[in-house]
Amino acid sequence: MAEPTIGLVGVGGYVPRYRLSGKALAQVWGGGASGERAVANYDEDALTMATEAALDAMAGRESSRVGACFFASTSAPYVEKSNATLLATVVDLPIAVLTADITGSLRSGTTALRLALDAVAAGSVREALVAAGDMRPVAPGGELEPLLGDGAGAAVVGRDGVIASFAGGFAVSHEFTDVWRNDGDRYVTALPDATFVKSYGLDRHIPEAITGLLERTGRKKEDIAKLVLYGPDARTHAALVRQLKFPDSAMPKESVIGRAGNTGTASCLLGLAAALEEARPHDQILVVSYGNGAEALLFEATDALASYRASRPVSQQLAAGRPLASYGKLLRFRRHVETEVIRAFSSVPTAVREERQNFRLYGQKCSDCGAVSYPRRHLCWKCSSTRLAEHKLGRRGRVFTFTKDH
């Protein structure tokens, strides 16, 4: 009896709505920057964006099936505390779940995905959730400011309802310092010699990973229908594609890096979600990440992909971008300038007591009249009954009332 197929059973992506254009930067700093990149809002970070992508990937799936949760980022909000555990809590995964933060390299997103695939293949978990998000800090006016975009991607790995089966992987590791951020550094630093980085890093490591994977799986470049490739910027990305000589049809119609920028650890997972929106059953999809080496993963779209619909398609999110009103907004969002800040106090005991309400989003439903209450209360707001049962709320709904505290 053949082994059940292992692969992707759900994918998701998140692209912030704001866009910072090269034209807007040129008006402030001069120069001739082009293109645009996605900008996270003042109340977003790598983890909140990854959570949005994870919720999309988990849409319509039973959270009780997930036994592992991996979060990948180089800009996680917590340095000493599990980010993956908070992600698992908000997605409402069981408490009996393995959680881990994968960080330190721009390859972390695909590495986390490979760990999830291996965990499911080994039978240690039934399904695994992977989410990657980055909001890498860049210096105002620096060469990286027009390039590094914010965003997130996610995938659920399992055996049931596979939309893209895993066909193999290959990774190479090299001690090569081209982009880094030391402990205590506020901003990301890049080696100024871009020609050296491309010649001795990108042009060597990426082909090594691709060649190794194609040889291991018996594929040829002509077999690849969709290519998801990391690139430090849109221009270098285009040059890499030309050099690798894949079919022109393998390039996605919607350029993620061209609309959102270089989203770091999230770039390949976000690109994979976008590629699956365009792919057809039996298409071969090659995913290649880069960072201190390179990693290549191969997937084959299944017949189930034809009926799969993303909760929030990446293509729609890319198209829905709107310009940031002013460069000053970005300065305030990232606290590059001193402004009056309200120091909100968060009570840890209260957060623990209200975890199911505030993180997992559980309210109450009246057993007598059926009215739903949130936040929790002692009496039904509609009929005053005390018979209130716990009720899981949906992530989409009509807003009845809200407050804005800032």
C-alpha positions in Angstrom: 0.0 0.0 0.0 1.4 3.4 -1.0 2.4 5.9 1.7 0.0 8.9 2.0 1.2 12.0 0.2 2.9 14.6 2.4 2.8 18.2 1.5 0.9 21.5 1.8 -2.7 21.4 2.9 -3.1 25.2 3.3 -1.2 28.4 2.6 -1.6 32.0 3.5 0.0 35.4 3.0 -0.1 38.8 4.5 1.0 42.1 2.8 0.4 45.3 4.7 -1.7 47.8 2.8 0.6 50.8 2.9 3.2 51.2 0.2 6.4 53.4 0.2 7.5 54.3 -3.3 10.9 55.1 -4.5 9.6 58.4 -5.8 8.5 59.4 -2.2 12.0 58.5 -0.9 13.6 60.5 -3.7 11.6 63.6 -2.7 13.1 63.3 0.8 16.6 62.0 0.3 17.3 62.6 -3.4 18.6 59.9 -5.7 16.7 57.8 -8.2 15.0 55.0 -6.2 12.2 53.2 -8.1 9.6 50.7 -7.3 7.7 50.3 -4.0 7.7 48.3 -0.9 5.0 47.3 1.7 5.0 49.1 5.0 3.6 47.7 8.2 1.4 49.9 10.3 2.4 51.4 13.7 0.7 48.5 15.6 2.1 45.7 13.5 5.3 43.6 13.7 6.7 40.4 12.3 4.7 38.3 14.7 1.3 40.0 14.1 1.8 39.7 10.4 2.8 36.1 10.6 -0.3 35.4 12.7 -2.5 36.9 10.0 -0.9 34.7 7.4 -1.3 31.7 9.7 -5.0 32.3 10.3 -5.5 32.4 6.5 -3.6 29.1 6.1 -5.6 27.5 8.8 -9.0 28.8 7.5 -11.5 25.9 7.5 -9.1 23.5 9.1 -9.3 21.8 12.6 -6.7 23.3 14.9 -6.7 20.2 17.0 -4.9 18.3 14.2 -1.8 20.6 14.4 0.9 19.2 16.6 3.8 21.6 15.8 4.1 25.3 15.2 7.2 26.9 13.8 7.7 30.7 13.6 10.5 32.1 11.4 11.9 35.6 11.5 15.0 37.8 11.8 13.0 40.6 13.4 10.8 38.9 16.0 9.4 41.2 18.6 10.6 39.0 21.5 14.3 38.1 21.8 13.9 36.1 25.0 10.4 34.6 25.0 8.8 32.2 22.6 7.1 34.0 19.7 5.8 30.7 18.3 3.9 30.0 21.5 2.0 33.3 21.2 1.3 32.5 17.6 0.0 29.1 18.5 -2.2 30.6 21.2 -3.8 33.2 18.9 -4.5 30.6 16.2 -6.1 28.5 19.0 -3.9 25.4 18.7 -4.0 22.8 21.4 -1.7 23.3 24.4 -0.1 19.9 23.6 1.8 21.4 20.6 5.6 21.6 19.9 6.6 25.3 19.3 9.9 26.7 18.1 11.3 29.9 16.8 13.6 29.6 13.8 15.8 32.6 13.4 19.2 34.1 12.5 19.1 33.6 8.7 17.0 34.7 5.8 16.6 31.0 5.0 14.7 30.5 8.3 11.3 30.5 6.5 12.2 27.5 4.2 14.1 25.8 7.0 11.0 26.0 9.2 9.0 24.5 6.3 11.5 21.7 5.9 11.3 20.9 9.6 7.5 20.8 9.4 7.7 18.4 6.4 10.2 16.2 8.2 8.1 16.1 11.4 4.9 15.0 9.5 6.9 12.5 7.4 8.4 11.0 10.6 4.9 10.6 12.1 5.7 12.7 15.2 2.8 15.1 14.4 -0.3 14.8 12.3 0.0 18.4 10.9 2.4 21.3 11.4 1.9 25.0 11.0 4.7 27.2 9.7 4.6 31.0 9.6 7.3 33.5 8.7 7.2 37.3 9.1 9.7 40.1 8.8 9.8 43.8 9.5 13.5 44.3 9.3 14.8 47.6 10.7 16.5 49.9 8.2 18.3 53.2 8.7 16.4 56.3 7.3 18.0 57.4 4.1 20.1 54.2 3.9 20.6 52.0 0.8 18.3 49.3 2.2 15.3 51.6 2.9 13.8 51.3 -0.6 14.3 47.6 -0.7 13.2 45.8 2.5 9.5 45.4 2.6 7.3 44.0 5.4 5.1 40.9 5.1 4.4 37.3 6.1 3.7 33.9 4.7 2.4 30.7 6.2 1.7 27.0 5.3 0.1 24.0 6.9 1.8 20.7 6.3 -0.1 17.4 6.5 -1.3 14.3 4.6 -5.0 14.9 4.2 -6.2 17.3 1.4 -2.7 17.9 0.0 -2.7 20.7 -2.6 1.0 20.5 -3.3 3.0 17.3 -2.5 6.6 17.6 -1.4 9.0 16.1 -3.9 12.3 16.8 -2.3 14.7 19.3 -0.9 18.4 20.2 -1.0 20.4 22.8 1.1 23.9 24.1 1.1 25.5 26.2 3.9 28.3 28.7 3.5 29.9 31.1 6.0 29.2 34.3 4.0 28.5 37.6 5.7 26.7 39.8 3.3 23.7 41.0 5.4 23.8 41.0 9.2 22.6 42.7 12.5 24.7 42.2 15.6 23.3 42.2 19.2 22.6 45.8 20.1 22.5 47.0 16.5 19.4 49.0 15.7 19.5 48.5 11.9 20.4 45.9 9.4 23.8 46.3 7.7 24.6 45.1 4.2 28.0 44.7 2.6 28.5 47.7 0.3 30.1 45.8 -2.5 27.0 44.4 -4.2 29.0 43.0 -7.1 31.1 40.9 -4.8 27.9 39.7 -3.0 26.3 38.6 -6.2 29.4 37.0 -7.7 30.5 35.1 -4.6 27.2 34.6 -2.8 24.0 34.6 -4.9 25.6 33.4 -8.2 27.3 30.5 -6.4 25.0 29.3 -3.6 21.6 29.4 -5.4 22.8 27.4 -8.4 24.4 24.8 -6.0 21.1 24.3 -4.2 19.1 24.1 -7.5 21.5 21.7 -9.2 21.6 19.5 -6.1 17.8 19.3 -5.9 17.3 18.6 -9.7 19.9 15.9 -9.6 18.4 14.3 -6.5 14.8 14.4 -7.8 15.7 13.6 -11.5 14.0 16.8 -12.7 15.2 19.2 -15.4 14.7 23.0 -15.5 12.2 22.5 -18.3 10.0 20.6 -15.9 9.5 23.6 -13.6 6.2 25.4 -14.1 6.6 27.9 -11.3 9.8 29.4 -9.8 9.7 31.1 -6.4 13.2 32.6 -6.0 14.6 34.9 -3.3 16.2 38.1 -4.4 17.7 41.0 -2.4 15.9 43.5 -4.7 13.8 43.5 -7.9 16.6 44.2 -10.2 19.0 41.5 -8.9 16.0 39.1 -8.8 15.4 39.6 -12.5 19.1 39.1 -13.3 19.2 35.9 -11.3 16.2 34.5 -13.2 17.8 35.3 -16.5 21.1 33.6 -15.5 19.4 30.5 -14.2 17.6 30.0 -17.6 14.3 28.7 -16.4 11.4 28.9 -18.9 9.9 32.4 -19.0 6.5 30.9 -18.2 7.9 29.8 -14.8 7.9 33.3 -13.5 4.7 34.4 -11.6 2.5 36.9 -13.3 2.4 38.9 -10.1 5.8 40.0 -8.9 5.8 39.8 -5.1 9.2 41.5 -4.7 8.2 44.2 -7.2 5.1 45.1 -5.2 6.1 44.3 -1.6 9.8 44.5 -1.6 12.3 42.0 -0.1 10.3 40.5 2.8 13.2 38.5 4.2 12.4 35.2 5.8 8.8 35.5 4.6 9.7 36.0 0.9 9.6 32.4 -0.2 6.5 31.4 1.8 4.7 34.5 0.6 5.9 33.8 -3.0 4.8 30.1 -2.7 1.3 31.2 -1.7 1.1 33.5 -4.6 2.5 30.9 -7.0 -0.1 28.4 -6.0 -2.8 30.9 -6.9 -1.6 30.7 -10.5 -0.5 27.0 -10.6 -2.5 24.2 -12.1 -2.7 20.5 -11.0 0.6 18.6 -11.7 2.7 21.8 -12.1 6.2 21.5 -10.6 6.9 24.4 -8.2 10.5 25.2 -7.2 11.1 27.3 -4.1 14.7 28.6 -3.6 15.8 30.7 -0.5 19.1 32.3 0.2 21.1 33.3 3.3 24.4 31.9 4.4 23.9 29.3 1.7 20.7 28.4 -0.1 17.9 25.9 0.1 15.7 24.5 -2.6 12.4 22.7 -2.1 10.3 21.1 -4.8 6.5 20.7 -4.8 4.0 19.2 -7.2 0.5 20.6 -7.4 -2.2 18.0 -7.0 -5.7 17.7 -8.4 -7.0 19.1 -5.1 -5.5 22.5 -5.9 -8.2 23.1 -8.6 -10.8 23.4 -5.9 -8.7 25.2 -3.3 -9.4 28.9 -2.7 -7.2 31.1 -0.5 -8.9 33.0 2.2 -7.2 36.2 1.2 -5.3 35.8 -2.1 -1.9 37.4 -2.2 -2.5 38.8 -5.6 -5.5 40.8 -4.2 -3.4 42.1 -1.3 -0.7 43.2 -3.6 -3.2 45.0 -5.8 -4.9 46.7 -2.8 -1.9 48.7 -1.7 -2.2 52.4 -1.2 0.5 55.0 -0.9 1.8 56.1 2.5 0.5 59.6 3.0 3.9 61.0 3.9 7.4 59.9 4.8 6.8 61.4 8.2 4.3 58.6 8.9 7.0 56.0 8.4 9.3 57.9 10.8 6.5 57.8 13.4 5.6 54.2 12.7 9.2 53.1 13.3 9.9 55.6 16.1 12.8 57.1 14.2 11.8 60.5 15.6 10.9 61.3 19.2 7.2 61.8 19.7 4.9 61.7 22.7 4.4 58.0 23.4 1.7 56.6 25.7 3.3 53.8 27.7 0.6 51.3 28.0 0.7 49.0 31.0 0.0 45.3 30.4 -0.8 43.1 33.4 0.6 39.6 33.1 -1.8 38.0 35.6 -4.8 39.6 33.7 -3.4 38.3 30.4 -3.1 34.8 31.8 -6.6 34.8 33.2 -8.1 36.2 30.0 -6.1 34.1 27.5 -9.0 32.3 26.0 -11.0 35.6 25.6 -8.2 37.9 24.4 -5.9 35.6 22.5 -8.0 32.6 21.4 -11.1 34.8 20.8 -13.7 32.9 22.9 -16.9 34.7 23.9 -20.2 33.4 25.2 -23.5 32.3 23.8 -26.8 32.4 25.7 -28.4 29.0 26.1 -31.8 30.6 26.4 -32.0 33.2 23.6 -28.8 32.4 21.5 -27.3 35.9 21.8 -23.5 36.1 21.6 -21.5 38.2 24.1 -18.0 39.4 23.9 -16.2 40.3 26.1 -17.4 37.7 28.7 -20.1 38.8 31.2 -22.2 37.4 34.0 -25.6 38.0 32.4 -26.9 37.8 28.9 -27.1 41.3 27.4 -30.3 40.5 25.7 -32.4 38.4 28.1 -30.4 38.6 31.4 -30.1 34.8 31.6 -27.1 33.4 33.6 -26.9 30.4 31.4 -24.0 31.4 29.2 -21.8 28.8 27.4 -18.3 29.3 25.9 -18.5 30.1 22.2 -15.7 30.3 19.7 -15.9 33.5 17.6 -15.1 33.8 14.0 -12.3 36.1 12.7 -14.6 37.9 10.4 -17.7 39.8 11.4 -19.6 43.0 11.6 -18.2 45.6 14.0 -20.9 46.8 16.4 -18.8 49.3 18.4 -15.2 50.1 19.0 -12.9 52.6 20.7 -9.7 54.1 19.4 -7.1 54.7 22.1 -4.1 56.5 20.7 
